[in-house]
Amino acid sequence: MVVAYLERARFSFAEVIVVDDGSKDGTAAVVEKYQRTHPAVRLLKNPGNRGKGYAVRNGMLDAKGDWILFSDADLSSPIEELDKLLDAAQRSGAAVAIGSRALDRSLVAVHQSGFRETSGRIFNFVMRTLTGLPFQDTQCGFKLYRASAAKAVFSRQILDGFSFDVEDLVIAKDQGFKTLEVAVRWSNVEGTKVSTLAGLKSFADLAKIRWYSMSGRYS
């Protein structure tokens, strides 16, 4: 699906990087077989299970394009939504464009449970209070970075867990990169790996991010 979209889009250069975070479900074998006939597809293997933040950082720093998108593997935001992010970034001169489920909730075809949506709203409120970021949805796994911004931001990322999205956006702000929030289509896909403990840790991580920013760790 992703490769077919990239071929239709006729980008001058495009690649698909699949980051295997120590999976045991045969993902790596499937990708290795697929890339035999699709040289634009590359596989990166993390040294064991290191977390989503580590996996995204690994892929973003290894990517070669002028613009670098990271997306959840379940494509909860269709790959075609990349057009929206790229158009918005290029029109405004932004270096970062993030997909958002909160700006236009009519674009959410399949919602999360009421508990998870409420938890997300509380997290966003705490996030905005502690970091000063203005975004209504930092956790949508569909974000586009200009290559120069990606290298500057992800090389400074410290956290390996699910709070990395917020950390990267704080780093982008600290580094002076303009960031846009763009409404995208999104559908919840069952099978999330986010535990309650990981969710609670994300709240604690917000305090870490604030401290790292205030103490100059991202400079």
GUSE-829974 format. One line per field, with one value per residue (C-alpha): x, y, z; residue number from 1; chain; residue in one letter. Coordinates in Angstrom, 3 decimals, decimal comma, padded with zeros to 6 digits. Each point is the difference from the previous one (the first is absolute). Layout:
// GUSE-829974
east <- (X; ...)
north <- (Y; ...)
up <- (Z; ...)
bami <- (NUM; ...)
dodren <- (A; ...)
tordo <- (A; ...)
// end
This chain:
// GUSE-829974
east <- (000,000; 002,717; 002,303; -002,865; -000,827; 003,614; 000,159; -003,195; 001,236; 003,111; 002,356; 003,507; 001,230; -001,967; 000,762; -001,900; 001,837; -001,471; 001,476; -000,200; 000,036; 000,859; -003,284; -000,656; -002,876; 002,013; -000,100; 003,672; -000,298; -002,998; 001,835; 003,178; -002,008; -001,870; 003,104; 001,447; -002,412; -000,367; 003,451; -001,552; -000,931; 002,613; 000,006; 001,642; 000,293; 000,231; 002,292; -002,903; -003,234; 000,920; -003,319; -001,928; 002,016; 003,246; -001,443; -001,254; 003,278; 001,957; -002,037; -000,106; 003,762; 000,652; -002,395; 001,439; -002,851; -000,472; -003,231; -000,382; -003,345; -000,486; -003,213; -001,402; 000,278; -003,775; -000,514; -002,707; 000,517; -000,058; 003,295; -001,834; -000,329; 003,680; -001,192; -001,712; 003,059; 002,400; -002,229; -000,547; 003,702; 001,127; -002,627; 000,878; 003,727; -000,346; 002,685; -002,381; -003,631; -001,833; -003,188; -002,828; -003,158; -001,227; -000,274; -002,851; -001,486; -002,348; 003,048; 000,285; -001,745; 000,499; 000,402; 001,974; -001,820; -001,508; 002,600; 002,936; -001,430; -000,596; 003,501; 001,364; -001,762; 001,337; 003,510; -000,236; -001,106; 002,900; 002,391; -001,015; 000,214; 003,509; 001,613; -001,788; -000,599; -003,266; -000,907; -003,283; 001,350; 003,669; -000,475; -001,281; 002,678; 000,150; 002,613; 002,060; 003,411; 002,249; 003,278; 002,001; -002,568; -000,143; 003,771; 000,087; -002,981; 000,456; 003,720; -000,952; -002,853; 000,611; -003,167; -000,659; -003,614; -003,363; 000,670; 002,551; -002,581; -000,252; 003,740; 000,721; -002,488; 001,558; 003,430; -001,323; -001,309; 003,279; 001,908; -002,240; -001,726; -003,495; -002,554; -003,551; -002,869; -002,085; -003,308; 000,260; -002,235; 000,504; -001,526; 000,694; 001,493; -000,418; 003,054; 001,761; 003,147; -000,349; -000,470; -001,509; 003,435; 001,529; -002,796; 000,661; 003,735; -000,760; -001,427; 003,176; 002,086; -001,605; 001,721; 003,306; -000,458; -000,693; 003,111; 002,197; -001,176; 000,451; 003,443; 001,278; 000,288; -001,433; 002,336)
north <- (000,000; 002,485; -000,971; 000,268; 003,498; 001,131; -001,327; 001,850; 003,188; -000,055; 001,451; 000,532; -002,151; -002,135; -002,839; -002,002; -000,868; -002,687; 000,013; -003,347; 000,576; -003,558; -001,449; -003,748; -000,166; -000,459; 003,665; 000,071; -003,099; 001,461; 003,267; -001,785; -002,029; 003,056; 002,120; -002,512; 001,346; 003,521; 001,577; 003,176; -001,977; -000,255; -001,870; 001,324; -002,270; 001,438; -001,759; -001,713; 001,592; 003,611; 001,830; 002,024; 003,161; -001,838; -001,635; 003,269; 001,760; -002,818; 000,250; 003,794; 000,361; -002,656; 001,435; 001,657; 002,121; 003,783; -000,532; -002,857; -001,376; -002,419; -001,975; -002,734; -003,391; -000,515; 003,060; 001,343; 003,184; -000,987; 000,649; 002,323; 002,496; 000,750; 002,329; 002,219; 000,227; 000,684; 002,628; 001,803; -000,016; 001,224; 002,770; 001,349; -000,639; -002,287; -002,583; -002,341; -000,947; -002,288; -001,900; 000,718; -001,858; 002,872; 002,871; -001,630; -002,991; -000,644; -001,467; -002,742; -002,975; -002,453; 001,408; -001,364; -001,071; 002,748; -000,670; 000,425; 003,134; 001,568; -000,973; 001,573; 003,298; 000,058; -000,780; 002,809; 002,481; -000,941; 000,037; 003,529; 001,222; -001,373; 000,578; 003,037; -001,800; 001,150; -003,247; -001,806; -003,432; -000,910; -003,771; -000,676; -002,209; 001,866; 002,770; 001,590; 001,623; 001,844; -001,961; 002,762; 000,219; -003,784; -000,262; 002,868; -001,231; -003,767; 000,190; 001,835; -002,312; -001,709; -001,979; -003,416; -000,457; 001,333; 003,580; 000,528; 001,851; 002,783; 000,051; 000,400; 002,852; 001,778; -000,455; 001,371; 003,067; 000,449; -000,253; 002,576; -002,262; 001,110; -002,754; -000,331; -002,164; -001,386; -001,876; -003,497; -003,002; -002,645; -003,326; -001,885; -003,443; -002,516; -001,742; 002,896; -000,835; 002,990; -001,309; 001,934; 000,151; 001,462; 002,543; 001,106; 000,194; 002,398; 002,484; -000,219; 000,459; 003,393; 001,300; -001,402; 001,726; 003,334; -000,397; -001,026; 003,028; 002,458; -001,374; 000,240; -003,728; 000,574; 002,861)
up <- (000,000; 001,011; -002,868; -002,495; 001,280; -000,315; -003,545; -000,929; 001,647; -002,218; 002,571; -001,356; 002,899; 002,414; 002,375; 002,590; 003,216; 002,237; 003,501; 001,782; 003,758; 000,991; -001,253; 000,177; -002,493; -003,180; -001,041; -000,931; -002,203; -001,841; -000,673; -001,118; -002,500; -001,276; -000,503; -002,461; -002,596; 001,433; 000,497; 001,422; 003,129; 002,751; 003,314; 003,170; 003,024; 003,484; 002,499; 001,743; 001,157; 000,812; -000,246; -002,553; 000,581; -000,677; -003,124; -001,482; 000,785; -001,651; -003,182; -000,166; 000,389; -002,635; -002,601; -003,114; -001,409; 000,028; 001,949; 002,482; 001,166; 002,833; 000,187; 002,193; -001,681; 000,145; -002,244; 002,280; -002,007; -003,696; -001,783; -002,415; 002,874; -000,587; -002,778; 002,596; 002,224; -002,846; -001,621; 003,317; 000,869; -003,406; -000,157; 003,436; 000,069; 003,020; 000,727; 001,845; -000,680; 002,410; -000,651; 002,416; 000,963; 002,173; -002,473; -001,935; 001,794; -002,922; -001,770; 002,639; -001,565; 002,879; 003,499; 002,929; 003,134; 002,124; 002,700; -002,397; -001,607; 003,413; 001,129; -003,173; 000,693; 003,563; -001,249; -002,537; 002,649; 002,289; -002,965; -001,056; 003,597; 000,596; -003,402; -001,404; -003,302; -001,636; -001,764; 000,628; -000,956; 000,347; 000,047; -003,516; -001,564; -003,308; -000,135; -002,758; 000,471; -002,383; -000,055; 001,707; 002,802; 000,384; 000,447; 002,504; 002,000; 000,105; 000,720; 003,233; 001,001; 003,346; 000,778; -001,564; 001,087; -001,158; 001,139; -002,754; -002,137; 002,563; 000,584; -003,720; -000,331; 002,987; -001,574; -003,298; 001,841; 001,889; -003,286; -001,672; -002,522; -001,048; 000,613; -001,347; 001,210; -002,880; 000,207; -001,514; -000,514; 002,676; 001,046; 003,205; -000,582; 002,799; 001,385; 001,714; 001,955; 002,345; 003,547; 002,888; 001,626; -003,168; -000,135; 003,584; -000,708; -002,851; 002,501; 002,097; -003,133; -000,592; 003,126; -001,285; -003,353; 001,694; 002,150; -002,939; -001,962; 002,886; 000,858; -003,573; -000,707; -003,497; -000,921)
bami <- (1; 2; 3; 4; 5; 6; 7; 8; 9; 10; 11; 12; 13; 14; 15; 16; 17; 18; 19; 20; 21; 22; 23; 24; 25; 26; 27; 28; 29; 30; 31; 32; 33; 34; 35; 36; 37; 38; 39; 40; 41; 42; 43; 44; 45; 46; 47; 48; 49; 50; 51; 52; 53; 54; 55; 56; 57; 58; 59; 60; 61; 62; 63; 64; 65; 66; 67; 68; 69; 70; 71; 72; 73; 74; 75; 76; 77; 78; 79; 80; 81; 82; 83; 84; 85; 86; 87; 88; 89; 90; 91; 92; 93; 94; 95; 96; 97; 98; 99; 100; 101; 102; 103; 104; 105; 106; 107; 108; 109; 110; 111; 112; 113; 114; 115; 116; 117; 118; 119; 120; 121; 122; 123; 124; 125; 126; 127; 128; 129; 130; 131; 132; 133; 134; 135; 136; 137; 138; 139; 140; 141; 142; 143; 144; 145; 146; 147; 148; 149; 150; 151; 152; 153; 154; 155; 156; 157; 158; 159; 160; 161; 162; 163; 164; 165; 166; 167; 168; 169; 170; 171; 172; 173; 174; 175; 176; 177; 178; 179; 180; 181; 182; 183; 184; 185; 186; 187; 188; 189; 190; 191; 192; 193; 194; 195; 196; 197; 198; 199; 200; 201; 202; 203; 204; 205; 206; 207; 208; 209; 210; 211; 212; 213; 214; 215; 216; 217; 218; 219)
dodren <- (A; A; A; A; A; A; A; A; A; A; A; A; A; A; A; A; A; A; A; A; A; A; A; A; A; A; A; A; A; A; A; A; A; A; A; A; A; A; A; A; A; A; A; A; A; A; A; A; A; A; A; A; A; A; A; A; A; A; A; A; A; A; A; A; A; A; A; A; A; A; A; A; A; A; A; A; A; A; A; A; A; A; A; A; A; A; A; A; A; A; A; A; A; A; A; A; A; A; A; A; A; A; A; A; A; A; A; A; A; A; A; A; A; A; A; A; A; A; A; A; A; A; A; A; A; A; A; A; A; A; A; A; A; A; A; A; A; A; A; A; A; A; A; A; A; A; A; A; A; A; A; A; A; A; A; A; A; A; A; A; A; A; A; A; A; A; A; A; A; A; A; A; A; A; A; A; A; A; A; A; A; A; A; A; A; A; A; A; A; A; A; A; A; A; A; A; A; A; A; A; A; A; A; A; A; A; A; A; A; A; A; A; A; A; A; A; A; A; A)
tordo <- (M; V; V; A; Y; L; E; R; A; R; F; S; F; A; E; V; I; V; V; D; D; G; S; K; D; G; T; A; A; V; V; E; K; Y; Q; R; T; H; P; A; V; R; L; L; K; N; P; G; N; R; G; K; G; Y; A; V; R; N; G; M; L; D; A; K; G; D; W; I; L; F; S; D; A; D; L; S; S; P; I; E; E; L; D; K; L; L; D; A; A; Q; R; S; G; A; A; V; A; I; G; S; R; A; L; D; R; S; L; V; A; V; H; Q; S; G; F; R; E; T; S; G; R; I; F; N; F; V; M; R; T; L; T; G; L; P; F; Q; D; T; Q; C; G; F; K; L; Y; R; A; S; A; A; K; A; V; F; S; R; Q; I; L; D; G; F; S; F; D; V; E; D; L; V; I; A; K; D; Q; G; F; K; T; L; E; V; A; V; R; W; S; N; V; E; G; T; K; V; S; T; L; A; G; L; K; S; F; A; D; L; A; K; I; R; W; Y; S; M; S; G; R; Y; S)
// end
